């Protein structure tokens, strides 16, 4: 029998500048609604045209939908450079989990837009014995305007014995959001304004629970790249062999919950005017867990170029563990 040889795209083989192929997605109203459902978002703005008064009734995408219409696709970058991604390996398969992601938006994204995504390795680095790779993904619309980009950092290797990951999960059974769910109407008058806000103000929180069914539905909703039925979000056997010792939700899923919490407090234009969101994953978000996302205004910036508010958002589970730590900048005027 012939021995299988693979050019594995491991940390030593990765180099800044390695890029993948372009992806093109024609965004539809159904895409926008389905993404909101996977984010457990009942906001009527993502289901019905004419609801969002900020954008003249156009159906606009949730900001973090960026990670779906212009996905990372590590396997695509590996393949385009003559390698096999470790997630796709037949001889040494393993995951490279989410560590953090920082996104920034420049233009709103609407139903009917054609979105071109490009992806490349931005940098690789070691920190306290851990090995990380950061990827840059950019998205342009049909007018070749840059609508957004994100820097996505993966963990390629943990330092041995550095952390002990808990395996116990919660017992929550969340509602499955779909077209039959009663939607919530957002009142723009309830949003935080720049003039009325103060440093130290506490924002309206959001509490979200996870389930295996929701994780699978999130994984199944793909607009570009290969569908992957087996990973640490859907495959218990495979997940047990990786660092988290069981299935966990994806970093982009948790990021969509932070997005949703911010949407309850700020207008969507505060994202799309040049706003940003950095989320760091701290503790795995497991099936059955319930996480509450709480935010506080940390600073206000009023200068000649823009008016903006900085926010710190902490996601804490039912055990009191910090699940995620996020920093957002919401831009009101440019």
Order of alpha helices (4+ residues) and beta strands (2+ residues): beta-beta-alpha-alpha-alpha-beta-beta-beta-beta-beta-beta-alpha-alpha-alpha-alpha-beta-beta-beta-beta
